Amino acid sequence: MLTNDKLAEWDRESFFHPSTHLAQFARGEAAQRIVTGGEGVFIQDRDGTRLLDGFAGLYCVNVGYGRKEIAEAIADQARQLSYYHAYAGHGSEASITLAKMVMDRAPKGMARVYFGLGGSDANETNIKLVWYYNNILGRPEKKKIISRWRGYHGSGLMTGSLTGLELFHKKFDLPLAQVIHTEAPYYYRRPQLDMSEADFVAYCVEQLEALIAREGADTIAAFIGEPVLGTGGIVPPPDGYWPAIQKVLDRHDILLISDEVVTGFGRLGTMFGSDHYGMRPDLITSAKGLTSAYAPLSASIVGQRMWDVLMQGTDENGVIGHGWTYSAHPIGAAAGIANLKLIDELGLVKNAGETGNYFWQTMREALGDHPNVGEVRGEGMLCAVELVADKEKRQFFDAAEGKGAKVVAAMLKRGVIARAMPQGDILGFAPPLCLSRAEADQIVSVTKDSVAEVLG
Ligand code: PMP
């Protein structure tokens, strides 16, 4: 049996961890945790520490850990048919069944689902489909994609470009030229404090209109956005934002891609965030909640008006030149079927709405009056606590002080995982959708004590 020390040494010497301070990790100065198991909303590590996972891994283990139904579905599928590809009309019972289940749950107006592996590749697929669409329609110059500052859409070449966070651009020669960014619907960080929510929505619309005028609508193909900004700070949009944006896009014949990698399959208390906010997307990106991360799988859901053009495209040009070896992998599909069944049986979409709203509202009651808490916000099973140096003047802490990270570390000592969001001192929460009220109370009480420890 390997000792913990040996495993930790192999880890430092062999493993290139994503989103990690590589040098500190190699020197043994950075956090290192070897996770061995999970049950419900808890994970366990090799040192025997049990932690309440207030971020569901990376907002993905929506049904919670240790679900035997999904494990068994995966094992059965692996025994029966571990793999066959989906090219040229091939498939498996699992991938076809899951396609039907996804389409039964998708918002109105969607026509087909393409399966990949994760959120980044699903967004790459969606951007390629947008370009294909405009080429078939004979407007090859209509190709730019508008994304928002603080949006998160992945960390590939294109998707890292769409992501509007400095960390993902700096030192990687990104963003690529076809990507342009506009204002994030982040009311708390509005440019002038005296703007009402309605003023701020009007401001976001003006910024978008100005960008479109500057670039030319005939050069812009699509707008991509998360219904609720996720990694950029967990920020629900102000009232009326999506209908106002949708109007601008319709007027300029710009497609809408709703990136529902976080919000898809229940997190906001509705099956999709597009339903929640009345968006009318042409493409939906989803991943995480589709399998609750029991196996990697993503879904690009294609709307009818795009689908009609894609069909026309293949009539004119033959087979569509897009596909991954692991598209619609049967093991991912089997996990997806078992996961979606479990979400229905346990009523988890409803629980995300009810317990989720209870969770962030309880957090607001407990922390809203703290002098260093600028705002507590949430929607469904998503919550953020924004820390500030001066609440009246809305002055932020110097990033170098790492206040958010310090609170997260203090929470960890008390047995709860939260996430210090990458840009700003923002504590992020996205627990499994099966969270109970007692567990919600535990997260809130640990957050309160930890904020008090670090900030007084
Ligand atoms: N889009 C959104 C909204 C996401 O939150 C993420 C991942 N956090 C992605 C895309 C990328 O997904 P993946 O990491 O699976 O490639």
Residues whose N, C-alpha, C, O or C-beta is under 5 A from the ligand:
A	BS01	PMP	G118 G119 S120 D121 Y152 H153 G154 E226 G230 D259 V261 V262 A287
